[in-house]
């Protein structure tokens, strides 16, 4: 039997799923990262994937880390230094080293020896009625545990496959996950794959359909259960940007963001340069707003909350401004944080 959570926005769906853990039995399921409480066989559905941000969670998600993950996914990269800059706790969960074994962008764009995203675009452009567009993230050759049960890596992809369908002029997206942490992972999963859905829809000149997700094990670590079971604060962070640009324009913008991110993580770049970097660019508005969030986080990490706020005043996406302000407040008020929050 499936548990179904559906709504208009990602935040609404996440809150419904979180509420289910208030009533779930306390049968503890062990895992390598600690005991969890889980709900097996969950289906989640977002009718407006452009509203992809979970803003009700506290401690709040890190919007800059989420956007950096999207840029690295689009670039097909698996090197760890950039993501580790935006999330210093990530190696504790995904392993230490120069690359991440299960990096989604690398899995989609390089790992199999061809670019699955490009191939999907070409195939759907020619045959939009195809039911054969399946993007593979799990690779049993390198991901299966040994016969003794030993893990192949600390970073085994939780996302298994993506399935794309064009119906009635809209791109529908179905994502399948073998393992899904509601508190630490699900908000970022929503961002990663609804963004890829939106980008692909723009490349194909289609409207954006629904985002569907099947989570085999939707779970919460016992250490995080109190955060999920507490009354949830409903904060609406409407995303006013669209990333449905034509393919050439989209790829050019993502390449520029990739270059700018490399500058941000360079500690030799001063805070003042971050401010000018966020303002002096010919990026389209939706991509410029992403850059504002990334530069603002770079300023925060250099110890200047004032410059971070100044950068965000130039961001025209009200949802981003709210998300970053909540993130900034949480960093400036450590007493509100649980030290186990991974997204630092």
C-alpha positions in Angstrom: 0.0 0.0 0.0 1.3 3.4 -0.9 1.2 6.5 1.3 0.3 9.5 -0.9 1.3 13.1 -0.3 0.3 15.6 -2.9 -0.1 19.4 -3.2 0.5 22.4 -5.3 3.9 23.3 -3.9 6.9 21.4 -2.6 6.4 23.0 0.8 2.8 21.8 1.0 3.9 18.3 0.0 6.8 18.3 2.5 4.5 19.4 5.3 2.0 16.7 4.6 4.8 14.1 4.6 6.3 15.5 7.8 2.8 15.3 9.5 2.7 11.6 8.7 5.6 11.1 11.1 3.6 12.4 14.0 1.5 9.3 13.8 4.0 6.7 12.6 4.8 3.9 14.9 8.1 4.1 16.8 9.6 1.0 15.1 13.2 2.0 14.7 15.1 0.9 11.6 18.9 0.9 11.9 21.1 2.5 9.3 24.8 3.3 8.9 24.2 6.9 9.9 22.0 6.1 12.9 18.5 4.8 13.7 15.6 6.0 11.7 11.8 5.9 11.7 10.5 5.1 8.2 7.4 4.9 6.0 7.8 2.4 3.2 6.4 3.0 -0.3 5.6 6.7 -0.5 4.3 8.6 -3.6 4.7 12.4 -3.6 3.3 14.7 -6.3 3.8 18.5 -6.8 1.4 20.1 -9.3 3.5 23.3 -9.7 7.2 22.2 -9.7 8.4 25.8 -10.1 7.4 26.3 -6.4 10.2 23.9 -5.4 11.4 25.4 -2.1 10.6 23.9 1.2 10.5 27.0 3.4 8.6 25.6 6.5 11.5 23.5 7.7 13.5 24.7 10.7 16.4 24.9 10.9 16.0 26.2 7.4 17.7 24.7 4.3 20.8 26.4 2.8 19.6 28.0 -0.4 23.1 28.6 -1.7 24.1 25.0 -1.3 20.9 23.9 -3.1 21.7 26.2 -6.0 25.4 25.1 -6.1 24.2 21.5 -6.3 22.0 22.4 -9.3 24.8 24.1 -11.1 27.2 21.2 -10.5 24.5 18.8 -11.7 24.0 20.8 -14.9 27.8 20.8 -15.4 28.1 17.1 -14.9 30.8 17.4 -12.3 31.7 15.2 -9.4 34.6 17.1 -7.8 33.9 17.8 -4.1 35.6 21.1 -3.3 32.8 23.4 -4.4 30.0 21.6 -2.7 32.1 21.2 0.4 32.6 25.0 0.5 28.8 25.5 0.7 28.2 22.6 3.0 31.2 22.0 5.3 29.4 19.0 6.9 28.8 17.1 3.6 31.9 14.9 3.8 30.7 13.4 7.1 27.8 12.0 5.1 29.1 11.4 1.6 32.7 10.6 2.3 36.1 12.4 2.2 38.0 12.7 -1.0 38.5 14.8 -4.2 35.3 13.4 -5.9 31.9 12.2 -4.9 31.2 8.6 -6.0 27.5 9.2 -6.6 27.4 12.8 -7.9 24.1 13.1 -9.8 25.4 15.4 -12.5 28.3 13.2 -13.3 26.1 10.1 -13.3 23.7 11.8 -15.7 26.1 13.5 -18.0 29.4 11.5 -18.0 29.3 8.2 -16.0 27.8 5.9 -18.6 30.0 7.2 -21.4 27.4 9.5 -22.9 25.4 12.6 -21.9 21.9 11.2 -20.8 20.5 14.7 -20.5 21.5 15.7 -24.0 20.3 12.3 -25.4 16.9 12.8 -23.7 16.6 16.2 -25.2 17.4 15.0 -28.7 15.0 12.0 -28.4 12.1 14.0 -27.0 12.6 16.7 -29.6 12.2 14.1 -32.3 9.7 11.8 -30.6 7.8 13.6 -27.9 5.5 10.6 -27.5 8.4 8.3 -26.5 8.0 6.2 -23.3 11.6 5.2 -23.4 13.3 8.2 -21.8 14.8 6.9 -18.6 17.8 8.6 -17.0 19.9 6.2 -15.0 21.6 7.3 -11.8 22.1 3.9 -10.0 24.8 1.7 -11.6 24.9 -1.8 -10.1 28.4 -2.4 -11.4 29.8 0.2 -8.9 27.0 0.7 -6.4 26.0 -2.8 -5.3 27.2 -3.8 -1.8 29.5 -6.8 -1.6 28.3 -10.3 -0.7 29.1 -9.5 2.9 26.9 -6.4 2.8 29.8 -3.9 2.8 28.9 -0.6 1.1 30.7 0.2 -2.1 31.0 3.9 -1.0 29.6 6.3 1.6 28.0 8.1 -1.4 25.7 5.7 -3.1 23.0 7.5 -5.1 19.7 7.7 -3.3 18.0 8.7 -6.6 17.8 5.6 -8.8 16.1 6.7 -12.1 14.3 9.6 -13.7 11.5 9.0 -16.2 10.3 11.8 -18.6 7.1 11.9 -20.5 5.5 14.6 -22.7 1.8 14.8 -22.4 -0.6 17.5 -23.7 2.3 19.8 -24.4 3.8 19.5 -20.9 6.9 17.7 -19.6 6.0 15.3 -16.8 8.7 14.0 -14.5 8.8 10.9 -12.3 11.7 10.4 -9.9 12.4 7.1 -8.1 14.4 7.0 -4.9 15.6 3.9 -3.0 16.2 5.9 0.2 14.9 9.4 1.1 15.6 11.4 4.3 12.6 13.6 4.7 14.4 16.2 6.9 17.9 16.3 5.5 17.5 15.2 1.9 14.0 15.6 0.5 14.0 19.4 0.3 17.1 19.3 -1.8 15.9 16.4 -3.9 12.9 18.5 -4.9 15.1 21.4 -5.9 17.5 19.3 -7.9 15.1 17.4 -10.1 12.3 19.9 -10.5 14.9 22.4 -11.7 16.2 19.8 -14.2 12.6 19.3 -15.3 12.0 23.0 -15.8 15.3 23.4 -17.7 14.5 20.5 -20.0 11.0 21.8 -20.6 12.5 25.1 -21.7 14.9 23.4 -24.0 12.0 21.6 -25.6 9.7 24.6 -25.7 7.2 22.8 -23.5 5.1 23.8 -20.4 6.1 22.3 -17.1 3.9 19.4 -16.0 3.7 17.7 -12.6 6.6 16.4 -10.7 6.0 12.9 -9.3 8.3 11.0 -6.9 8.3 7.5 -5.5 10.3 7.0 -2.3 10.9 3.4 -1.4 12.0 4.3 2.2 11.0 7.8 3.3 12.6 8.2 6.7 13.6 10.5 9.5 16.7 10.0 11.7 15.7 9.6 15.3 17.9 12.6 16.2 15.7 14.8 13.8 12.3 13.4 14.7 11.5 16.1 17.2 12.0 18.8 14.5 9.6 17.0 12.2 7.0 16.2 14.8 6.9 19.7 16.3 4.2 22.1 15.0 5.4 23.4 11.6 5.8 27.1 10.9 4.3 27.8 7.5 6.4 30.3 5.6 5.5 31.0 2.0 8.5 31.6 -0.3 7.1 32.1 -3.7 9.6 31.6 -6.5 9.0 34.3 -9.1 11.7 33.1 -11.6 11.5 30.7 -14.5 14.4 28.8 -16.0 12.6 27.9 -19.2 15.2 29.4 -21.5 16.1 28.1 -25.0 18.8 25.5 -24.9 21.7 27.7 -26.1 20.8 30.5 -23.8 20.3 28.2 -20.9 23.6 26.4 -21.3 25.5 29.6 -21.7 24.0 30.9 -18.4 24.8 27.7 -16.5 28.4 27.8 -17.8 28.7 31.4 -16.6 27.3 30.4 -13.2 29.8 27.6 -13.0 32.6 30.0 -13.6 31.3 32.5 -11.0 31.0 29.7 -8.4 34.6 28.9 -8.8 35.5 32.5 -8.1 33.2 32.6 -5.0 34.9 29.6 -3.4 38.3 31.1 -3.9 39.2 32.6 -0.5 41.5 35.1 -2.2 38.4 36.9 -3.6 37.5 39.8 -1.3 34.0 40.7 0.0 33.9 43.8 -2.2 34.5 41.8 -5.3 31.6 39.5 -4.4 29.3 42.5 -4.4 30.5 43.8 -7.8 30.4 40.2 -9.2 26.7 40.0 -8.3 25.9 43.3 -10.0 28.1 43.4 -13.1 26.9 40.6 -15.3 24.8 40.1 -18.4 23.1 37.0 -17.0 19.4 36.7 -17.6 17.4 37.8 -14.5 16.5 34.3 -13.2 20.2 33.3 -13.4 21.4 36.6 -11.9 19.2 36.0 -8.9 20.8 32.6 -8.4 24.2 34.3 -8.5 23.1 36.8 -5.9 22.3 34.0 -3.4 25.6 32.4 -4.1 27.6 35.6 -3.7 25.7 36.5 -0.6 26.6 33.2 1.0 30.2 33.8 0.0 30.0 37.2 1.8 28.5 35.5 4.9 31.2 32.9 5.0 33.8 35.7 4.8 32.2 37.2 8.0 30.2 40.0 6.4 26.5 39.7 7.0 26.0 43.3 6.0 27.5 42.7 2.5 25.4 39.5 2.2 22.3 41.5 2.9 23.4 44.3 0.5 23.8 41.7 -2.3 20.4 40.2 -1.6 18.8 43.6 -1.9 19.6 43.4 -5.6 17.9 40.1 -5.9 14.4 40.4 -7.5 13.2 37.0 -6.5 11.2 37.5 -3.2 11.3 33.8 -2.4 15.1 33.8 -2.6 15.3 36.8 -0.3 13.1 35.2 2.3 14.9 31.9 2.1 18.3 33.6 2.5 17.2 35.8 5.3 16.0 32.8 7.3 19.2 31.0 6.6 21.3 34.1 7.6 19.3 34.5 10.8 19.8 30.9 11.7 23.5 31.2 11.3 23.6 34.4 13.4 21.6 32.8 16.2 23.3 29.5 16.9 21.1 28.8 19.9 18.3 28.1 17.5 20.2 25.4 15.7 20.6 21.8 16.4 24.3 20.9 16.0 23.3 17.8 14.1 21.9 19.8 11.2 24.0 18.7 8.3 23.4 21.7 6.0 25.9 24.2 7.6 
